[in-house]
Amino acid sequence: MTTFPYACPREFVTCVDVACLELNYLHNTMNFYFEGAKVLDRLDAKQGSIKGVIATLPEKDRKRTAALVIETLKYKSVLNDVLDASKLLKEEKKITSRNLALVLLHDLLLAKGIQASEGPVKQAILRHKTRLHSEFTRIKIKKGVKSVTELAATGDERAAKIPRYVRINTSCWSTEEAVETFIARGYSLDGPFAHSKGFARDEHIPDLLLFSPDIQLSDDPLYTAGKLILQDKASCFPAYILSPPDDDNGVVIDATAAPGNKTSHLSALMQNKGTLYAFERDKRRFATLQMMLAKARCKNVQPVNADFLTVSPDDPKYNSVTHILLDPSCSGSGIVNRLDHLLESESESMDDRETRLNKLADFQLMMIKHAMKFPSVKRIVYSTCSIHAAENEHVVRDALQSEECLSGRFDLASPGDVLPAWKRRGIPEEMNNPADAASLVRCSPGEDATNGFFVSLFVRQISTAEAENKKRKGAPCANGDEETPSEDTAIRRRNKKKKRKKPQALTVSS
Ligand SMILES: C[S@@+](CC[C@H](N)C(=O)[O-])C[C@H]1O[C@@H](n2cnc3c(N)ncnc32)[C@H](O)[C@@H]1O
């Protein structure tokens, strides 16, 4: 039997939803190399990120093609040198593109040989086998490298400092049981960086464990059984801060749910009781969500394949919702990427970036304002994995200027209600009222050993009826002033005319 020659990189396993990745080895077929070359062509044409392009591949081939592409990219520089020195592309017309040559060369020189039956393309490469090997050896000697791995592109330094975070799925077992199980396997509570079997409990999130960044859990039976969820620490903040009810009558919405890590976290915090509506508008991602929820044994979740913005807050099904989690699409600029250093940096003009971020911000604000329309909602968490103030502080600032907040119905929660033990807060200069920044949570990639992240919590102050009443009483006087605006509201109204600032390059403050 042919053995599977690649280990699928951990980072890919984490980010594309992985539980559904099943190994399906395409025996002896050149198609595999054509597929790999096609992915490289799309990356060269800047049609998406590595993860994004790979996620579009058919599920059955995805894992293996991902490994081939990533390994080829790691060694692209030296493979290109060998290719140029050997003049292979000039001599062999059957090898129709540079990227096809690169993936084949990768397997010939760095793996277990070309995994395809004899055919014209394979023969075209093998005809030059001796020359290709000697060019490769010559380049290694020239570069003075002792082992092949020294030729690999180096990774994102920040990624190496981030532990492998593992959330214990308390819908299946307790964190105490998980800790005991790992200790019985020879692990010790010495911290994630002490040695390969060191681990620790997280100081902020109760059911989160920290392991060595090198630990491989994607094939672990505990992971495949849904008892462990591989989830970055910062991504555990939203559900924890939302603090959903854990009784039989609780009704909660996760408005933007797929792939579903925060949904399963909410479900676990609700002790699998009450009802959690999980909306996802994208059909393909909805299928992933369903699979993840089944795997995580979430019994209280009702997944809905619909756009949250089309859901009527007055629908009797949803009018008793008290907690809403909003983790909408964002630029993803906070994700510490273990792969994208393999691609040359993308060039986007400042104007294009500003337009893109402003579009996202408009949509994010719309989601918050829609959530605030649900009549019984008391707590709304808005989060992003972006580092840009345009999607974070500015969206919150604009939400505070909306009718829903100006009427006194909603305000930011006080800092003590938003993970008070976490030191890094919002950026005061990006808020109309700088004091509001203390209510916002930020995570800085590299500095906090997490991805870049942002969390805010809006809490209801008064009911819609009370707000209407207040509005009637505080109707504008003839001179246009209002009778009794609260001090806070006055500050916000004074600042209302402030224009949206241009997005900054990197707005993470310490
Ligand atoms: C950042 S991801 C959510 C990640 C998820 N919370 C998790 O932790 O696994 C945003 C998701 O929201 C979905 N989405 C965006 N806008 C939506 C809308 N208006 N209604 C429902 N889903 C939406 C996107 O398709 C995407 O799957």
The ligand as a Tripos MOL2 file, in Angstrom:
@<TRIPOS>MOLECULE
LIG
   27    29     1     0     0
SMALL
NO_CHARGES

@<TRIPOS>ATOM
      1 C1        -16.0040   35.5800   11.5060 C.3       1 LIG1
      2 S1        -17.0270   34.3120   10.9330 S.3       1 LIG1
      3 C2        -17.7380   33.6900   12.4010 C.3       1 LIG1
      4 C3        -16.8730   32.7370   13.1510 C.3       1 LIG1
      5 C4        -17.6230   32.0120   14.2510 C.3       1 LIG1
      6 N1        -18.2180   32.9400   15.1940 N.3       1 LIG1
      7 C5        -16.7310   31.0380   15.0040 C.2       1 LIG1
      8 O1        -16.2190   31.3790   16.0510 O.co2     1 LIG1
      9 O2        -16.5410   29.9160   14.5270 O.co2     1 LIG1
     10 C6        -18.3710   35.1800   10.2680 C.3       1 LIG1
     11 C7        -19.4400   34.2520    9.7020 C.3       1 LIG1
     12 O3        -20.6450   34.9860    9.6230 O.3       1 LIG1
     13 C8        -21.2980   34.6970    8.4250 C.3       1 LIG1
     14 N2        -22.1520   35.8730    8.1570 N.ar      1 LIG1
     15 C9        -21.7730   37.0990    7.7380 C.ar      1 LIG1
     16 N3        -22.8240   37.9210    7.6700 N.ar      1 LIG1
     17 C10       -23.9060   37.2180    8.0550 C.ar      1 LIG1
     18 C11       -25.2830   37.5270    8.2010 C.ar      1 LIG1
     19 N4        -25.7510   38.7370    7.8920 N.pl3     1 LIG1
     20 N5        -26.1070   36.5650    8.6510 N.ar      1 LIG1
     21 C12       -25.6370   35.3240    8.9520 C.ar      1 LIG1
     22 N6        -24.3440   34.9700    8.8150 N.ar      1 LIG1
     23 C13       -23.4860   35.9050    8.3780 C.ar      1 LIG1
     24 C14       -20.1800   34.4810    7.4430 C.3       1 LIG1
     25 O4        -20.6170   33.7020    6.3530 O.3       1 LIG1
     26 C15       -19.1640   33.7640    8.3100 C.3       1 LIG1
     27 O5        -19.3500   32.3800    8.2590 O.3       1 LIG1
@<TRIPOS>BOND
     1     1     2 1
     2     2     3 1
     3     2    10 1
     4     3     4 1
     5     4     5 1
     6     5     6 1
     7     5     7 1
     8     7     8 2
     9     7     9 1
    10    10    11 1
    11    11    12 1
    12    11    26 1
    13    12    13 1
    14    13    14 1
    15    13    24 1
    16    14    15 ar
    17    14    23 ar
    18    15    16 ar
    19    16    17 ar
    20    17    18 ar
    21    17    23 ar
    22    18    19 1
    23    18    20 ar
    24    20    21 ar
    25    21    22 ar
    26    22    23 ar
    27    24    25 1
    28    24    26 1
    29    26    27 1
@<TRIPOS>SUBSTRUCTURE
     1 LIG1         1 GROUP 0 **** ****
